[in-house]
């Protein structure tokens, strides 16, 4: 990494402009001018004609929720915003993935490149990861991630408001042991999966692991066809195809 200090409270990191959020105390940093973060509306469902209205606290609904399924944060809720393309990794897929990883991630350095709801990165933190960097380019989603980190007291997690590939480019080589790659499926045809996996190749050492999630088995296979990777495990759940890849030794002959 680039030497960004760790803090006891969850924070958002990016360069070069810094905005201090008075209410929450975390650092909100953006590239360029800071965007306006509108408050989240309270969604009240009106009662049907002739019915008795429910209490207000029952009518207030989050856009969606997922739960952490393992570790010391098990059953903790994460808010899923109503955001185009946001698609949290399903519980069944996360359960399978962390079974593959061995459940205990104590001491590992993890990177969630397309954090979204934060389900993968916070699942890793819950299972003992020493450091988790979550990258999310949308400021509103990043704010939700920082709020969740503060609420769950995950001091080892840092949220970065930045483009995932730009973040990967400025990281030092072999900075992470596990990288989670779950890009927006709508951008699959534009080659985002391939570019993200290529960026991850530099970020993990030999034996390091990358989780890759894609909308098609063919895309998953094409991404993993590089001899730098070996598919350790692969599965499908509905329209989600996913695999755990392991970094292989460089094949370039030494002189």
C-alpha positions as a Markdown table, in Angstrom:
| # | Residue | x | y | z |
|---|---|---|---|---|
| 1 | Unk | 0.0 | 0.0 | 0.0 |
| 2 | Unk | 1.0 | 3.7 | -0.1 |
| 3 | Unk | 1.5 | 4.2 | 3.6 |
| 4 | Unk | -2.0 | 5.4 | 4.5 |
| 5 | Unk | -2.2 | 5.4 | 8.3 |
| 6 | Unk | -4.8 | 3.2 | 10.0 |
| 7 | Unk | -7.2 | 4.8 | 12.5 |
| 8 | Unk | -9.3 | 3.4 | 15.3 |
| 9 | Unk | -12.5 | 4.7 | 13.7 |
| 10 | Unk | -13.7 | 3.8 | 10.2 |
| 11 | Unk | -12.8 | 6.4 | 7.6 |
| 12 | Unk | -12.9 | 7.0 | 3.9 |
| 13 | Unk | -9.7 | 7.6 | 2.0 |
| 14 | Unk | -9.1 | 9.3 | -1.3 |
| 15 | Unk | -7.1 | 12.1 | -2.7 |
| 16 | Unk | -6.7 | 15.1 | -2.9 |
| 17 | Unk | -9.7 | 17.0 | -1.4 |
| 18 | Unk | -10.8 | 16.3 | 2.3 |
| 19 | Unk | -14.1 | 17.0 | 3.8 |
| 20 | Unk | -14.7 | 16.5 | 7.6 |
| 21 | Unk | -18.2 | 15.2 | 8.3 |
| 22 | Unk | -19.2 | 16.8 | 11.6 |
| 23 | Unk | -21.9 | 14.4 | 12.6 |
| 24 | Unk | -20.1 | 11.2 | 12.2 |
| 25 | Unk | -16.4 | 12.2 | 12.7 |
| 26 | Unk | -15.0 | 10.1 | 9.8 |
| 27 | Unk | -13.0 | 11.6 | 7.0 |
| 28 | Unk | -14.7 | 11.9 | 3.7 |
| 29 | Unk | -12.3 | 12.3 | 0.8 |
| 30 | Unk | -13.0 | 12.8 | -2.8 |
| 31 | Unk | -11.3 | 13.3 | -6.1 |
| 32 | Unk | -12.3 | 16.7 | -7.4 |
| 33 | Unk | -15.1 | 18.7 | -5.9 |
| 34 | Unk | -16.9 | 16.8 | -3.0 |
| 35 | Unk | -20.3 | 15.7 | -4.2 |
| 36 | Unk | -23.5 | 16.5 | -2.3 |
| 37 | Unk | -24.7 | 13.6 | -0.2 |
| 38 | Unk | -28.5 | 13.8 | 0.1 |
| 39 | Unk | -30.1 | 12.4 | 3.2 |
| 40 | Unk | -31.7 | 9.0 | 2.8 |
| 41 | Unk | -35.5 | 9.4 | 2.7 |
| 42 | Unk | -37.8 | 7.6 | 5.1 |
| 43 | Unk | -40.0 | 5.3 | 3.0 |
| 44 | Unk | -43.5 | 5.2 | 4.5 |
| 45 | Unk | -46.0 | 2.7 | 2.9 |
| 46 | Unk | -49.5 | 4.1 | 3.0 |
| 47 | Unk | -52.2 | 1.8 | 4.4 |
| 48 | Unk | -54.7 | 0.3 | 2.1 |
| 49 | Unk | -58.1 | 1.8 | 2.0 |
| 50 | Unk | -60.1 | 0.7 | 5.0 |
| 51 | Unk | -57.1 | -0.9 | 6.8 |
| 52 | Unk | -55.5 | 0.2 | 10.0 |
| 53 | Unk | -52.2 | 2.0 | 9.5 |
| 54 | Unk | -49.2 | 0.2 | 11.0 |
| 55 | Unk | -47.0 | 2.0 | 13.5 |
| 56 | Unk | -44.5 | 4.4 | 11.9 |
| 57 | Unk | -41.4 | 2.4 | 13.0 |
| 58 | Unk | -42.7 | -0.7 | 11.2 |
| 59 | Unk | -43.4 | 1.3 | 8.0 |
| 60 | Unk | -39.9 | 2.6 | 7.8 |
| 61 | Unk | -38.0 | 0.3 | 5.4 |
| 62 | Unk | -34.5 | 0.3 | 4.3 |
| 63 | Unk | -34.0 | -0.3 | 0.5 |
| 64 | Unk | -32.6 | -3.7 | 1.4 |
| 65 | Unk | -30.5 | -5.6 | 3.8 |
| 66 | Unk | -28.0 | -8.4 | 3.9 |
| 67 | Unk | -26.5 | -10.1 | 6.9 |
| 68 | Unk | -23.0 | -11.2 | 7.8 |
| 69 | Unk | -23.1 | -14.9 | 8.0 |
| 70 | Unk | -20.0 | -15.9 | 9.9 |
| 71 | Unk | -17.4 | -14.8 | 12.4 |
| 72 | Unk | -17.7 | -12.5 | 15.4 |
| 73 | Unk | -20.1 | -10.1 | 13.5 |
| 74 | Unk | -22.4 | -12.9 | 12.5 |
| 75 | Unk | -26.0 | -11.8 | 11.9 |
| 76 | Unk | -25.0 | -8.1 | 11.8 |
| 77 | Unk | -27.1 | -6.3 | 9.2 |
| 78 | Unk | -25.7 | -4.3 | 6.3 |
| 79 | Unk | -27.9 | -1.8 | 4.4 |
| 80 | Unk | -28.2 | -2.3 | 0.6 |
| 81 | Unk | -29.0 | 1.0 | -1.1 |
| 82 | Unk | -31.4 | 1.2 | -4.0 |
| 83 | Unk | -28.7 | 1.8 | -6.5 |
| 84 | Unk | -28.4 | 0.8 | -10.2 |
| 85 | Unk | -26.3 | -2.3 | -10.6 |
| 86 | Unk | -25.8 | -2.9 | -6.9 |
| 87 | Unk | -26.0 | -6.7 | -6.5 |
| 88 | Unk | -24.7 | -8.0 | -3.1 |
| 89 | Unk | -23.1 | -11.5 | -3.3 |
| 90 | Unk | -25.9 | -13.9 | -2.1 |
| 91 | Unk | -25.7 | -15.6 | 1.3 |
| 92 | Unk | -25.3 | -19.0 | -0.3 |
| 93 | Unk | -22.4 | -17.9 | -2.4 |
| 94 | Unk | -20.6 | -16.2 | 0.5 |
| 95 | Unk | -21.1 | -19.3 | 2.6 |
| 96 | Unk | -19.5 | -21.4 | -0.1 |
| 97 | Unk | -16.7 | -18.9 | -0.7 |
| 98 | Unk | -15.6 | -18.7 | 3.0 |
| 99 | Unk | -15.8 | -22.5 | 3.3 |
| 100 | Unk | -13.3 | -22.6 | 0.5 |
| 101 | Unk | -11.1 | -20.0 | 2.3 |
| 102 | Unk | -11.2 | -22.0 | 5.5 |
| 103 | Unk | -13.5 | -19.8 | 7.5 |
| 104 | Unk | -10.6 | -18.3 | 9.6 |
| 105 | Unk | -8.9 | -15.4 | 7.9 |
| 106 | Unk | -6.8 | -14.3 | 10.9 |
| 107 | Unk | -3.9 | -12.2 | 9.9 |
| 108 | Unk | -4.7 | -12.0 | 6.2 |
| 109 | Unk | -4.7 | -8.8 | 4.2 |
| 110 | Unk | -7.8 | -8.5 | 2.1 |
| 111 | Unk | -9.0 | -6.2 | -0.7 |
| 112 | Unk | -12.6 | -5.7 | -1.8 |
| 113 | Unk | -12.2 | -3.9 | -5.1 |
| 114 | Unk | -15.8 | -3.3 | -6.0 |
| 115 | Unk | -17.2 | -3.1 | -2.4 |
| 116 | Unk | -20.9 | -2.1 | -3.1 |
| 117 | Unk | -22.7 | -3.2 | 0.0 |
| 118 | Unk | -19.5 | -4.3 | 1.7 |
| 119 | Unk | -20.7 | -7.9 | 2.2 |
| 120 | Unk | -17.5 | -9.5 | 1.1 |
| 121 | Unk | -15.0 | -7.1 | 2.8 |
| 122 | Unk | -16.9 | -7.0 | 6.1 |
| 123 | Unk | -17.4 | -10.8 | 6.0 |
| 124 | Unk | -13.6 | -11.1 | 5.8 |
| 125 | Unk | -13.2 | -8.6 | 8.7 |
| 126 | Unk | -15.7 | -10.6 | 10.8 |
| 127 | Unk | -13.5 | -13.7 | 10.3 |
| 128 | Unk | -10.3 | -12.2 | 11.6 |
| 129 | Unk | -8.7 | -10.4 | 8.6 |
| 130 | Unk | -5.9 | -8.2 | 9.9 |
| 131 | Unk | -6.6 | -5.5 | 7.2 |
| 132 | Unk | -9.4 | -4.9 | 4.8 |
| 133 | Unk | -9.4 | -2.2 | 2.1 |
| 134 | Unk | -12.8 | -1.6 | 0.5 |
| 135 | Unk | -12.9 | 0.4 | -2.7 |
| 136 | Unk | -16.2 | 2.0 | -3.9 |
| 137 | Unk | -16.3 | 4.9 | -6.4 |
| 138 | Unk | -19.9 | 6.0 | -5.6 |
| 139 | Unk | -19.7 | 8.5 | -2.7 |
| 140 | Unk | -23.2 | 7.6 | -1.4 |
| 141 | Unk | -22.4 | 3.9 | -1.2 |
| 142 | Unk | -19.0 | 4.7 | 0.4 |
| 143 | Unk | -20.7 | 6.7 | 3.1 |
| 144 | Unk | -23.0 | 3.7 | 3.9 |
| 145 | Unk | -19.9 | 1.5 | 4.2 |
| 146 | Unk | -18.2 | 3.9 | 6.5 |
| 147 | Unk | -21.3 | 4.1 | 8.7 |
| 148 | Unk | -21.4 | 0.3 | 8.9 |
| 149 | Unk | -17.7 | 0.1 | 9.8 |
| 150 | Unk | -18.2 | 2.7 | 12.6 |
| 151 | Unk | -21.3 | 0.9 | 13.9 |
| 152 | Unk | -19.6 | -2.5 | 13.8 |
| 153 | Unk | -16.3 | -1.2 | 15.3 |
| 154 | Unk | -14.2 | -2.7 | 12.5 |
| 155 | Unk | -11.1 | -0.6 | 13.0 |
| 156 | Unk | -9.0 | -2.7 | 10.6 |
| 157 | Unk | -11.3 | -1.7 | 7.6 |
| 158 | Unk | -10.6 | 1.4 | 5.4 |
| 159 | Unk | -13.0 | 2.6 | 2.8 |
| 160 | Unk | -11.6 | 4.3 | -0.3 |
| 161 | Unk | -13.8 | 6.5 | -2.5 |
| 162 | Unk | -12.0 | 5.8 | -5.8 |
| 163 | Unk | -12.2 | 3.9 | -9.0 |
| 164 | Unk | -11.2 | 0.3 | -8.3 |
| 165 | Unk | -8.6 | 0.0 | -11.1 |
| 166 | Unk | -7.0 | 3.3 | -10.3 |
| 167 | Unk | -6.7 | 2.2 | -6.7 |
| 168 | Unk | -5.1 | -1.1 | -7.7 |
| 169 | Unk | -2.6 | 0.8 | -9.9 |
| 170 | Unk | -1.2 | 2.8 | -7.0 |
| 171 | Unk | -0.9 | -0.2 | -4.6 |
| 172 | Unk | 2.5 | -1.7 | -3.9 |
| 173 | Unk | 3.1 | -5.2 | -5.4 |
| 174 | Unk | 2.0 | -8.1 | -3.3 |
| 175 | Unk | 0.1 | -5.9 | -0.9 |
| 176 | Unk | -2.7 | -8.4 | -0.3 |
| 177 | Unk | -3.3 | -12.1 | 0.4 |
| 178 | Unk | -6.9 | -12.2 | -0.8 |
| 179 | Unk | -8.6 | -10.0 | -3.4 |
| 180 | Unk | -12.4 | -10.0 | -3.9 |
| 181 | Unk | -13.4 | -9.0 | -7.5 |
| 182 | Unk | -17.2 | -8.7 | -8.1 |
| 183 | Unk | -17.6 | -5.9 | -10.7 |
| 184 | Unk | -21.0 | -4.7 | -12.0 |
| 185 | Unk | -22.3 | -7.3 | -14.3 |
| 186 | Unk | -23.5 | -4.5 | -16.7 |
| 187 | Unk | -19.9 | -3.7 | -17.4 |
| 188 | Unk | -18.8 | -7.2 | -18.2 |
| 189 | Unk | -19.0 | -6.8 | -22.0 |
| 190 | Unk | -16.6 | -3.8 | -21.6 |
| 191 | Unk | -13.9 | -6.0 | -20.3 |
| 192 | Unk | -14.0 | -4.8 | -16.7 |
| 193 | Unk | -13.6 | -8.4 | -15.3 |
| 194 | Unk | -10.5 | -9.0 | -17.3 |
| 195 | Unk | -8.9 | -5.7 | -16.4 |
| 196 | Unk | -9.6 | -6.2 | -12.7 |
| 197 | Unk | -8.1 | -9.7 | -12.7 |
| 198 | Unk | -5.0 | -8.4 | -14.6 |
| 199 | Unk | -4.6 | -5.7 | -11.9 |
| 200 | Unk | -4.9 | -8.2 | -9.1 |
| 201 | Unk | -2.2 | -10.3 | -10.6 |
| 202 | Unk | 0.4 | -7.8 | -9.3 |
| 203 | Unk | -1.3 | -7.3 | -5.9 |
| 204 | Unk | -1.0 | -10.9 | -4.6 |
| 205 | Unk | 2.1 | -13.0 | -4.1 |
| 206 | Unk | 2.6 | -16.5 | -5.5 |
| 207 | Unk | 0.0 | -18.6 | -3.7 |
| 208 | Unk | -2.3 | -15.6 | -3.1 |
| 209 | Unk | -6.0 | -15.9 | -3.8 |
| 210 | Unk | -8.5 | -14.0 | -5.9 |
| 211 | Unk | -12.3 | -14.5 | -5.8 |
| 212 | Unk | -13.9 | -13.7 | -9.1 |
| 213 | Unk | -17.7 | -13.4 | -9.7 |
| 214 | Unk | -19.2 | -13.2 | -13.3 |
| 215 | Unk | -22.5 | -13.4 | -15.1 |
| 216 | Unk | -21.4 | -16.2 | -17.4 |
| 217 | Unk | -19.3 | -19.3 | -17.1 |
| 218 | Unk | -17.5 | -18.5 | -20.4 |
| 219 | Unk | -16.4 | -15.1 | -19.1 |
| 220 | Unk | -15.1 | -16.7 | -15.9 |
| 221 | Unk | -13.2 | -19.3 | -17.9 |
| 222 | Unk | -11.7 | -16.7 | -20.2 |
| 223 | Unk | -10.5 | -14.6 | -17.3 |
| 224 | Unk | -8.9 | -17.5 | -15.6 |
| 225 | Unk | -7.2 | -18.9 | -18.8 |
| 226 | Unk | -4.1 | -16.8 | -18.1 |
| 227 | Unk | -1.4 | -19.3 | -16.9 |
| 228 | Unk | -0.7 | -17.0 | -14.0 |
| 229 | Unk | -3.9 | -18.4 | -12.4 |
| 230 | Unk | -5.1 | -21.8 | -11.3 |
| 231 | Unk | -8.8 | -22.4 | -10.6 |
| 232 | Unk | -8.9 | -24.0 | -7.1 |
| 233 | Unk | -12.7 | -24.1 | -6.9 |
| 234 | Unk | -15.6 | -23.1 | -9.1 |
| 235 | Unk | -19.4 | -23.1 | -8.7 |
| 236 | Unk | -22.6 | -21.5 | -9.8 |
| 237 | Unk | -25.7 | -20.2 | -8.0 |
| 238 | Unk | -28.5 | -19.1 | -10.3 |
| 239 | Unk | -27.1 | -16.5 | -12.7 |
| 240 | Unk | -23.9 | -16.0 | -10.6 |
| 241 | Unk | -20.8 | -17.9 | -11.7 |
| 242 | Unk | -17.9 | -17.7 | -9.3 |
| 243 | Unk | -14.4 | -19.1 | -8.7 |
| 244 | Unk | -11.5 | -19.0 | -6.3 |
| 245 | Unk | -8.2 | -18.5 | -8.2 |
| 246 | Unk | -4.7 | -19.0 | -6.9 |
| 247 | Unk | -1.7 | -17.1 | -8.2 |
| 248 | Unk | 0.9 | -19.3 | -9.8 |
| 249 | Unk | 4.7 | -18.8 | -9.9 |
| 250 | Unk | 5.9 | -16.6 | -12.8 |
| 251 | Unk | 6.8 | -18.7 | -15.8 |
| 252 | Unk | 9.4 | -16.3 | -17.1 |
| 253 | Unk | 12.7 | -18.2 | -17.1 |
| 254 | Unk | 15.5 | -16.8 | -14.9 |
| 255 | Unk | 18.9 | -15.8 | -16.4 |
